[in-house]
């Protein structure tokens, strides 16, 4: 995707393509083919049953005929940046809780009141990349998205900066992932006068709309195609998000598109 002979700087090309600069320069040893196969199976099952933790996923894979153990699956969960989501006892706070969850009982009745963001795993033919997206909670409009082959915070920063060009939310909600709790990311929000909201760790439904977005992306796009490369993923996801924002009606939006609701068209 990157043309080294071009007069356009590498960083600018990366920004135009939705790829982080650090991800372009990063070189990682390829994952074992069997592990990649397991990761693709885990991704499909996790998208279907996000409450499956490491032990339950291990049991599922063993029942499916795969000789795996908890140690291997825990490592793959870590690589894929996933954890089970489930209801927890609200009286016991997480020890590493960073910011409070501000959306409980909040009436979100307009665009750009609350934005939410997350990262998900996207399979390729012989590898994988990570997809980061920012979505408006009220309209479901995808404001910005980025691909990266690493979980370095820079591609999240790039996506945030791109979204902030167009507008600024009052509240920004994420999970407690290290990309979102670090000073580099939170300072961007705070310096823009944005309140930070974070899900309780492992808490089901705290960031429900971004989870629904991932399910739509996976079942309507990723699983029915076989991305050969990051470029292939980028091109296809570009088309999908245009369709998602501008053409795909949502039942919860009275069959309007996110674009129509977000911009009042």
N, C-alpha and C positions, 0 to 999 in steps of 0.2 A: 504493500500500500504506500510506503514511503519512497519517494524518488530522491535518491542521494544527489543526482545531477541537477535537480531543480534549483532555481534561484530563491525559492521559498524556503525559509529556515525550517529545520526539522521540527522545532517546537510548534511553529505555526501549522505545519502539515498535520501534526498529531492532534492539535486542537480542532482543526477542520474535520478530521476523521473520527473525532470522539475517542481518541486513544491517549492514554497518559504518556508523557515523555519518559518517565522512569520505566514504564512497562515496555516501551520500545527498546530501551538499552539493556533491559534485564535479560539475563540468560540463565535458565534453570535446567538442571538435569531432568530429562524426560521421566515421567512416572511409569512404573511398571505396567505393561499392557493389561495384566490381570486386575491390578488396582483400578485402572481407568474403566475397565468393564464393570467392576463393582461400584465405582462412583456413579456411573450412569444408571445402574439399577437402583442405587440408594436415592439418587435424585428423583427418579420417577416415583418411588415408593414414598419418599419424604413429602413430595408435593401432594400426594394423595392422602398421606397420614402424617402430618407434621408433629403429631404427639409421640411418634416413635423415637425413643431415646436410643442410646448406643446398644444397650442390652436387648431391647425388643427388636431393633433392626438386625442385630447379630442373629437372634433366634429366627427371624424371618428368612434371612439368607441361608442359614443352615437347613431350614425346612425346604428351601428351594434347591438344595443340593450343592451349596457352595461351602468348601472347607475353610471357614473363617473363625476367628476368635474375637473377643471383645477388644483386645489391644489393637488389632488391625483396624477394626471399624471405628474405634475412638480416634485413631490417627486420621482416617479418611474424613470423619466428621470435622476434624480440626482444619484439614486442607480445604474442605468445601465451605467452611465458615458457617456451619449450621449447628443447631441444638434443638432439642425437643421443646415444643411450646405446650404448656399445660397450666391449669389453674393452680395457684399456690396459696398458702395461708397468708393472707394480707397482713396479719399481725406480726409476722416475722420479717423484718426488712433485710434485703440483701446486704452483705457486708461491703460490697464494692459498688453500692448504689451511688450514682453520680449526680443526677438531677431528678427532681420529682416528676411524676406523670401528671400532666396538666389537663388531660382531655377527659377525665372521668366526669360524667354528667354535664360536660360542656356542650352547649348548643352551637354547632358549627353551621351557620346559615348564609355564608357568603364565600366567594372565592378569595384566595390570598389571606385567609384568616389563619388556616393551619396547613402547613406543608409536611409531608412525611417522606422518609428516604430509607433505602435498604440496599443490600448487596445480595446477589444470587449467583449460583453456579450455572454456567452454560457449557454444554458439552460440544466438543469438536470431534472430527474423525479420529485424530490421534492425540488428543489433548483436551484442554479446557481453557476457558477464560471466565472472568468475573464481570457481571453486569451491575452497574450502579444506576439507580434512577431516583428522581425526585418527583413527587406527585402531589397535586393539590387535593386535599382531603375532601373538600366539598364537591368539586366538579369532576374529580378523577382524571384531570388533565395531566399528562406527563410533561413536566416543564423542562426536564433535562435528563440525559442519560449518557453514560460513558462505559466503554469496555476497557479491560486491563487484564494482562496475564499475571499480575501480582495483586496482593491485597494492600499494597502501599497506599497511604492515605492520599497521595497526590491526585489520583484520578477522581476521588470523591471531592477534593478541593476544586478541581477543574470543573466538575459538574455543578457544584454549588455556585461558583463564580458565574458560570454561564446562566444559571437560572436567575440569579440576582440582577442580571442586566435588565430583565424585563419587569420585575416587581420584587416586593419584599413582604414576607408573611409576618404576622404577629407572633406566631408560634411555630417552631420547627420540631417535629417528633421523629425519633429514631429508637433503635434498640441500644443496648449498652456495649456494642462492639467497639473494639479499640480504635477503629478509624473515626468513630463519632465522639468518643470521650476524651480524646487527646486535645491538648491546648491548641494545636494548629487548626483544627476544625472548629472547635467551640469558640475560639477567639473571633473567627470570621463571622459567626452568628451574633455574638455579643456586641462586636464593634458595629454591626448593622442595626442594633437595637432590637434584636429578635430574642424572644423568650425560648429557652431550651426545655423540651419535654422529652423524657426517656421512659421506655417501657420498663416495668419491673422485670428483672431477669427471668427469662423463661415463661413469662406471663402470656397466656393465650389471649388473643383478641385485642391487645393493646394497640397493635399497629395493623389491624385487620385489613384495611383497604390496600395496603402495599402487598400483603400476602395474597389477596385476591388478584392483584395485578400480576404477580409472579405466576399464579396458576393459569391465568389467561395467556400469558406469554409462552409458557411451557406447552400447554395443550393445544393452543391455536397456531403456534409457530414452530417452536424448537423441536418438539417430539415428532412432528410430521415431516421434518426436513433433516438432512444430514449435512451439517456445516463442515466443509472441508478444512477451512482455515479461519483465522480471525477476520480476514477481509470478507470472506463469505458470510460470516456471522454479522459483521457490521452492515453489509449491504442489505441482507434480509431483515434484520431488526430495524433498520432505517425505514424500510417499506412498511413493516408491521406497525411501528409506532405512529406513522402517518395515518394508517388505516384506523388504529385504535383511537387516536385523538379526533380525527376528522370525519370518519365514516361509520364507525361501529357504534350503533345505538346501545344504550344501557337501560335495562329495565328499571333500575333504581333511580334513573334520571328521567323517568317518564318517556323513555325511548328517544331521548335526545343524545347527541354526541357530547363528549367532554368539552370539545371546542365550543359548541353552542352554549353550554352552561357556563363555562369559564368566562367567555367574552360577551355573554348576553346577546348572542346573535339569534 
